[in-house]
């Protein structure tokens, strides 16, 4: 009898953050309007193609305890109107990220980032949505919840604005 090793099961998942930012969209645009310059997402170490054009690629670098992770992100869709900025990008297949509970590998993944003017232009809705497949569902979810929260704080800090999480105001300036 021969033995075979079964492949690890693959799980789908998603993480979503939606919050109100206490500033008009115009205050966030200098920080968020360029796919090649969204340093609040991660340190961008290389770019290829035309900024804000589907097919453009940015290489990000994330420094974690004991390691540095580099990954390519490819812009899938983008539009920018006076009331909304929309980016959707895919992450490089089989991206592995160290986690205290064991390495996390994203088999596939896409992120959607939307800033939308609300309250007659006085505030902005922040939507960040990650969808993925992985062999490590708990670790993948954990990593993305932390990542999206840090991205929100970095965006608000870079623009010098406050955020509100759901129905409860965050008292004071955001801190990373």
N, C-alpha and C positions, 0 to 999 in steps of 0.2 A: 504494500500500500504506500502510495506517495502522499506526502503532506504538502499542503499549499498554505501560503500566508494570505489571509484575506486583507484586502485594502481597507484602510481606515474609512469609516463612514464620513460623508461630506454633508455638512449642515448649512442651510441658508440662514441668514440673519440680517438685522438692520438695527441702526441706532439713529435716533432723531432728536435734535435740540431745536426748540422754537422759543424765542424770547423777544421781548420788546427792548429796543435800545432807545434811550432817552435823548435822541438827537435826530435831526433831519438826515435823510439819505445823503444829501450833499456834503455833510460833515464826514461821512465814512468813505466817500468815493476816492479821495486822494490815497487812501490806504488800500482799498479793496478792488479798484477797477481793472487792475492788470494781473493776468494769470502769471506772468513772469516776475511780478514784484509783490506777491502776497506773502511777505515774510512772516506774517502772523500765523500762517499755516505750518510752515517749517522753514528751515534755512534752505534757500535755493542756491545750489552750487553750479548748475549748468542749465542752459536752455537751448532749444533747437526749434527752428521754424519761425512762424510769424505770431507774435503775441496776440492773444484773444481770438485766434483762428483755429477751428477744429483741426486736429492733427498736431498742433503745437505740443512740445514735450518739455517738461521741467523735471530736473533731477533734484530731489530733496534729500537733505541729510538730517538725521535725528540722532542726537547724542544721548545714549542711555547709560546707566551704570555698567561699566565694563565693556561697552561696545559702541560702535557707530553704525547706524543703518542708513544705507542709501537706497532710494527707490525712484523709479521713473513714474511720472504721472502724465497721461496723455489727455489733452482737452478733447472732449467729445462734442460739447455744445456750449454756446455762449450767446447771450444777447444782453443789450444794455439800452434801456429806455430812460426817460426822465423819472420814472417811478419804480424802476426795478433793475437790478443787476443779477444775472443768472450765469452760473458756471457749473458744468458737469464734466468730471474727468474720471478716467479709469486708472487704477493702480496696476503696476507691473504684476503679471501672474506669479503666483507662488512666492509672494513677499513674506519673509519671515521676520518676526519681531520678538526679541527676548522679553519674557514676562516672569515675574517672581514665581508664578505658579506653573511655569513651563513655557517653552517657546510657542508662539502663535504664528500660524501660517495662514495667510489669506490666499486661497486658491484663485479666486476672482474678487474684484471689488470695484465699486464706483462710488464717488462722492458727489453730492449735489449741494451747492452753496448758493443761497438766494438772499439778497437784501431787498426789501420791498418797502416803499414809502407808505406810512399809515397815519391816521389821525390828522388828516388834512395837511400832510407834509411835516408835522411837528415831531414825529417819531419814526422809527424804522423797525420792521419785523425782520428778525434774523432766523433763517431756517438753514440747518445743516443736517443733511441726511446721508448716511452711509449704508450701502447694501453690500453684502459679501457672501461668499461661501468659504467654509473653513472646516478643518478636521478638529478644531479646538473651540467649540462654541462659547464656552464660559470665558475663556481667556480673550477671545476676539472681542466679545461684547465689553469686557472690562477695559481693555486697551482703548477701544473707541470712545467709551463714555468719558474717560479721562482726557483723551486727545481732543474731543470736541469741546469740552469745558475749557481746556487751556486755550484753544483757538479763539473762543469767544472772549475770554479775558484779554488775550493779546491784541485782538482787534480793537476792543474798547479802549485799552490803554494806549495803543498807537494813535487812535483818533482823539483821545482825551475826552471820552464820553462815558456816561453811566448806562447800566443795563438794568432791566427788571426781569426777574425770572417768573414767568407765569403771572398769577394774580398778586404776588407779593413783591414789593419793591426791594431791591438790593440797596441797603442804606450806605451811601458813600460811593466813592470811586471804586471801580473794579481793581483788583490786585491779582497779579499772576503768582 
